[in-house]
Amino acid sequence: MIIDKTKNGIEVKLRLPEETDSKKIIEFYKQVGKETTYLGFSDGEYQVTEEQQSASIKEINASRNNLMILAMVNSAIVGIGTISSNNKRMKSKHVGVLGIVIKAEYCNMGIGSILMDYLIEWCKSNKETAKISLTVRRDNPVAIALYEKFGFETEGILKGETYINGRYFDSVVMALMIP
Ligand SMILES: CC(C)(COP(=O)(O)OP(=O)(O)OC[C@H]1O[C@@H](n2cnc3c(N)ncnc32)[C@H](O)[C@@H]1OP(=O)(O)O)[C@@H](O)C(=O)NCCC(=O)NCCS
């Protein structure tokens, strides 16, 4: 477990999920799905049962190149970071896809940076990941600033990847090579 502090002095603990966290994790994703449109799923689309979430945690924790890390304040989940790799393809299992989300009331306090630091260091040490990849909406300046701060570079633009209420949004593909 890692203990750190937000910019305003709140104690944040980073820890791996346990199968018993399933309910809290589902509630967290349902909550952030309501708070932001920047995620890949919309409000109401995180339809995972506790059994499925629990099985997923078990699988991730047993994997060398997949990770879920929880940022906790007291006993509440305030952020989740993930690295997802495809082990069915030998040619691409060195690519870890990064995901990150913080509860709205805890944004801009430095928790995203604490999680990013952990995710990158974990990738450097897992002996498998050589490239961290992510996709972010082009109109998400906070996330793009965060990724650039950690050395991610833009690889390209995907036009009109997201459609919300009659509008199309571009995405930026970013990556960090692990030395
Ligand atoms: C993106 C997200 C994960 C960032 O987490 P966070 O805890 O708010 O991030 P931090 O506080 O560590 O850092 C944010 C950085 O953005 C900067 N920032 C804030 N507003 C900004 C703006 N409008 N333009 C540019 N930079 C901005 C901050 O100054 C800070 O940088 P600094 O630490 O160098 O000062 C969080 O805002 C979030 O979950 N958003 C909703 C979901 C999302 O967008 N996920 C990413 C999908 S790809």
The ligand as an SDF file (V2000), in Angstrom:
LIG
                    3D

 48 50  0  0  0  0  0  0  0  0999 V2000
   -8.3470   13.7680  -16.0490 C   0  0  0  0  0  0  0  0  0  0  0  0
   -8.2980   13.4370  -14.5780 C   0  0  0  0  0  0  0  0  0  0  0  0
   -8.0240   11.9430  -14.4020 C   0  0  0  0  0  0  0  0  0  0  0  0
   -7.1600   14.2330  -13.9240 C   0  0  0  0  0  0  0  0  0  0  0  0
   -7.0830   13.8920  -12.5640 O   0  0  0  0  0  0  0  0  0  0  0  0
   -6.7950   15.0490  -11.4750 P   0  0  0  0  0  0  0  0  0  0  0  0
   -6.6970   14.4080  -10.1550 O   0  0  0  0  0  0  0  0  0  0  0  0
   -7.7990   16.1110  -11.6490 O   0  0  0  0  0  0  0  0  0  0  0  0
   -5.3530   15.5220  -11.9750 O   0  0  0  0  0  0  0  0  0  0  0  0
   -4.2470   16.3630  -11.1980 P   0  0  0  0  0  0  0  0  0  0  0  0
   -4.9000   17.2580  -10.2100 O   0  0  0  0  0  0  0  0  0  0  0  0
   -3.1820   15.4390  -10.6960 O   0  0  0  0  0  0  0  0  0  0  0  0
   -3.5890   17.1570  -12.3970 O   0  0  0  0  0  0  0  0  0  0  0  0
   -4.3430   17.9120  -13.2980 C   0  0  0  0  0  0  0  0  0  0  0  0
   -3.4060   18.8380  -14.0380 C   0  0  0  0  0  0  0  0  0  0  0  0
   -4.1540   19.5330  -15.0430 O   0  0  0  0  0  0  0  0  0  0  0  0
   -3.9090   20.9250  -14.9160 C   0  0  0  0  0  0  0  0  0  0  0  0
   -5.0920   21.6290  -15.3670 N   0  0  0  0  0  0  0  0  0  0  0  0
   -6.2450   21.8350  -14.6950 C   0  0  0  0  0  0  0  0  0  0  0  0
   -7.1190   22.4920  -15.4740 N   0  0  0  0  0  0  0  0  0  0  0  0
   -6.5120   22.6770  -16.6680 C   0  0  0  0  0  0  0  0  0  0  0  0
   -6.8900   23.2980  -17.8980 C   0  0  0  0  0  0  0  0  0  0  0  0
   -8.1070   23.8180  -18.0410 N   0  0  0  0  0  0  0  0  0  0  0  0
   -6.0150   23.2970  -18.9130 N   0  0  0  0  0  0  0  0  0  0  0  0
   -4.7800   22.7450  -18.7820 C   0  0  0  0  0  0  0  0  0  0  0  0
   -4.3580   22.1590  -17.6390 N   0  0  0  0  0  0  0  0  0  0  0  0
   -5.2130   22.1200  -16.6070 C   0  0  0  0  0  0  0  0  0  0  0  0
   -3.6120   21.1350  -13.4520 C   0  0  0  0  0  0  0  0  0  0  0  0
   -2.8790   22.3210  -13.2480 O   0  0  0  0  0  0  0  0  0  0  0  0
   -2.7920   19.8920  -13.1060 C   0  0  0  0  0  0  0  0  0  0  0  0
   -1.4550   20.0240  -13.4820 O   0  0  0  0  0  0  0  0  0  0  0  0
   -0.2970   20.3560  -12.3800 P   0  0  0  0  0  0  0  0  0  0  0  0
   -0.3240   19.2350  -11.3850 O   0  0  0  0  0  0  0  0  0  0  0  0
    0.9610   20.3800  -13.1780 O   0  0  0  0  0  0  0  0  0  0  0  0
   -0.6670   21.6570  -11.7690 O   0  0  0  0  0  0  0  0  0  0  0  0
   -9.6180   13.8340  -13.8390 C   0  0  0  0  0  0  0  0  0  0  0  0
   -9.8300   15.2060  -14.0550 O   0  0  0  0  0  0  0  0  0  0  0  0
  -10.8220   13.0370  -14.3030 C   0  0  0  0  0  0  0  0  0  0  0  0
  -11.0750   11.9560  -13.8140 O   0  0  0  0  0  0  0  0  0  0  0  0
  -11.6040   13.5920  -15.2290 N   0  0  0  0  0  0  0  0  0  0  0  0
  -12.8150   12.9480  -15.6960 C   0  0  0  0  0  0  0  0  0  0  0  0
  -12.5390   11.6330  -16.4190 C   0  0  0  0  0  0  0  0  0  0  0  0
  -11.4540   11.7670  -17.4760 C   0  0  0  0  0  0  0  0  0  0  0  0
  -11.4020   12.7540  -18.1960 O   0  0  0  0  0  0  0  0  0  0  0  0
  -10.6180   10.7250  -17.5470 N   0  0  0  0  0  0  0  0  0  0  0  0
   -9.6060   10.6570  -18.5820 C   0  0  0  0  0  0  0  0  0  0  0  0
  -10.2090   10.0270  -19.8020 C   0  0  0  0  0  0  0  0  0  0  0  0
   -8.9770    9.8560  -21.0740 S   0  0  0  0  0  0  0  0  0  0  0  0
  1  2  1  0
  2  3  1  0
  2  4  1  0
  2 36  1  0
  4  5  1  0
  5  6  1  0
  6  7  2  0
  6  8  1  0
  6  9  1  0
  9 10  1  0
 10 11  2  0
 10 12  1  0
 10 13  1  0
 13 14  1  0
 14 15  1  0
 15 16  1  0
 15 30  1  0
 16 17  1  0
 17 18  1  0
 17 28  1  0
 18 19  1  0
 18 27  1  0
 19 20  2  0
 20 21  1  0
 21 22  1  0
 21 27  2  0
 22 23  1  0
 22 24  2  0
 24 25  1  0
 25 26  2  0
 26 27  1  0
 28 29  1  0
 28 30  1  0
 30 31  1  0
 31 32  1  0
 32 33  2  0
 32 34  1  0
 32 35  1  0
 36 37  1  0
 36 38  1  0
 38 39  2  0
 38 40  1  0
 40 41  1  0
 41 42  1  0
 42 43  1  0
 43 44  2  0
 43 45  1  0
 45 46  1  0
 46 47  1  0
 47 48  1  0
M  END
$$$$
